[in-house]
Amino acid sequence: MRTVTTSELESVLQDKSTTLLDVRTAQEYAGGHIKGARLFPLDRIHTYEGKKESPVYLICHSGARSKRAAKLLKKKGYDAISVKGGMLAWQGKTIGGNK
């Protein structure tokens, strides 16, 4: 399974068409998330229907849930990429929450 670091993700996000799914809970997402990230909790990831032609980046709190989500999406034929270290490793700006 492919992974990227948070700094690699930051450069990927320069392309506004990048798909970034935040697989944390709604409460965690509301506490602060990356601009452009779409909330798609892990327990619903099996229902995701997006373009299979472009990569899907997945982020969570620490990297464990995004790895699980990436494995599930990979089985469905997506180019799923997990973000190593999750939001704990993210140094960029967030929206929402107290940051």
N, C-alpha and C positions, 0 to 999 in steps of 0.2 A: 504494500500500500504506500502511496506517495504521501509525503509530508512536506510542509514548508515551515520556515521559522516566521516569527511575527514580523521581522524586518523584510523578509522576502514578500510576505503578504502585503506590507505597506506599499511596496513598489508595484505589485500586481494590481492593487486597488486604484492606481492612477488611471487605469482603464475603467471608466464608469460602467461598462457593460459586464464587469466581473460579478459572478454570483457568489455571494457570501451568506451562508446560512448559520445562524446562531442557534445551537441545539440545546441551550440552557432552558430553564423554566422561565415563564413569563415574568415572575418576580425578579429573577436574576437579571434578565434582559432590561427590565425597567430601572434597575439599579445602575445601569451604565452599559452602553454597547457601542460598537463601531458604526460610524455613520454609513448607511447603505446596507448594513447587515439586516437580513430578514429573519424574524423570529420563526423558528421551526423546531419546536421541542423534540428531543430524541424519541419520546414515546409516540410521536406522529410521523417520524421520518419515513416510515414505510409507505406513507401516502403521498410523498413528494412526486410531483410530475413536472419536470423542467426539460430544457433542451439538453439532449444527450450529446450534441456536437461540441459544446463548450464545457470546460472544467467547472466543477462545483467545489468551492472551498467551504470547509466546516470548522467552526470554532465553538468551544465551550469554556468552562471555567479553567481547567488545567490540562486538557488534552485527551482525557480518557473517553469521555462521551463522544467527542468528535471522531475519534478512531473507530468506535463502534458504529457511528452513523456512516462513516466512510465505507466501512466493510459492507454494510447493508446496501448502500447506494451502488457500490461496485458490482454487487450481485445482480442489481437491476440494470446494469449496463452503463452507468455513469462514470465519468472520469472524476472520481471523488478524491479530494485532497484534504487531509487533516492538518490543522495548524498546531504545531508543537508548542506545548506550554500554555496554550489557550489564553484567556484574558489575563491570567496571572503574569504572563510574559509580555503582554501588549504594552508598549511604551507610548503609542500614539494617542491622539485625542479620542475621547469618548463623548457620547451625548446621552443625556438622561442621568439620573443618579446625582452623586455629590462631587463629581470630578470637575 
